[in-house]
Amino acid sequence: MKKSSRRRGLAFLCLLVAFVFMLSGCKKKEPEDTFVPDEVQVQEGEGDEAPADSQQDEGQSQALAEVPQASGYTAPEEDQNVSYVVLGVGSDETQAVFTWYSRSQNTGKAIVGKASEMSESTFPVTALTAEANTRPTEFDGYNANTATVTGLEPNTAYCYMVGNEEGWSAMYRFHTAKSGELNVVVTGDIQLGTGDDDAVNVENWKRIASETAERFPDYSMHLNMGDITTMPYEEHYINVLDTPMFTNYETGVVLGNHDYGIPYQEHFSRPNQSDFGVRNDAQNGNFWFRYGDVLFMELNYMIETDDIMVDHRYFIKQTLEANPDCKWKVVLMHYSPFSSVAKYQAYSDQNRSYWLQVFDEFGIDVVLNGHDHAYTRSYIVKDGQPRVSDVSSVTNPDGTLYVTFSSASGSQYHDVSPTGFAAKCLQTYTPHVSTINFTDHTFKLTVYEADTWNVLDEFEIVKE
């Protein structure tokens, strides 16, 4: 009886072991090439495509389901149905605004990844993404796209592309500013489309833009003082925009007297846009942005009525109230209160007293201008008078510096008739590119002759 019980127990144990082995053999193995978006895979930079027949779990997010590569989105070598790509300024240093034209009518997207986490042209799963506002245009079947990416970190190199699954741009690169530091490239009027020599001007501008990007690869911002083109024609805009100046730097563009029409609004970001300064549907109000301790206020100042002049003052007042702790107050506007070109001086004289009163009232440090196609740097001006000094550096100045930038392409120049406010006035009949370097305590301006890259002027403001 006892032997029979032991036999039955042994048989049951054998059956149980066999059943366990059978279950183990039937368990489904995870395919080796399944997309698993974990940290190890991103660091290793695996770039193999996920199999076409691999299935995403129903609970997985839509963003992961759209990723075409195991380690993220991959940029093509050339643009595919994407044109007019511009990297624009955001409200502050943590943002960037991307604008572009696409053939696709479907929603576009901007993809931004840290360069240190890229696997060649493949973006990491940690990339920042933003859906675009995509809308039709009147130009040749294109659709306009605007996407704002947030969460940028200081002193970081980023790569980006824009588009959607129907066509992506090539990959571009930019660099954010260091904390407590802002390095800016500044250009005056580019104004392509001026006449028979425009093909020469286009090539000249493309060369200058490429050389600028090579010389200042870690600069984070580009400011243009207006008049991008002569007429609001898209075929002129593409000649200006298809350069590293507009894809490699976060760019802010002042509204110039030639920048009327819808294309200007479609191509350039205008953060914190105000109702003050509005003219019509194609020329919207003033805007401002702040990067670190530097506050930039753009005024749509051209041929003004009295009520718009008052609007500009209220805009400055409200902007400063929203940014009471900024260290540098910079105004951007196309027309200068201190023109050095004879045919523009009557209008400068007419409005100068108003501007000087406003800028004194609010303690504006620097006013940056264009329009003249010639270079002028004023003395420090206060109470309507120049604080005359030929020094190249001033400490704790009481007043405002006015700088007017010359042509950045060589498309057009004007002869100069400097006034008593001009500390430096130049017409070299060559294109210029300038840089401005901000720190907590310094503003440094350097002006270059862009054919030779010789320094034409330098000036520094120190705040102690």
Disulfide bonds with the S-S distance in Angstrom:
none
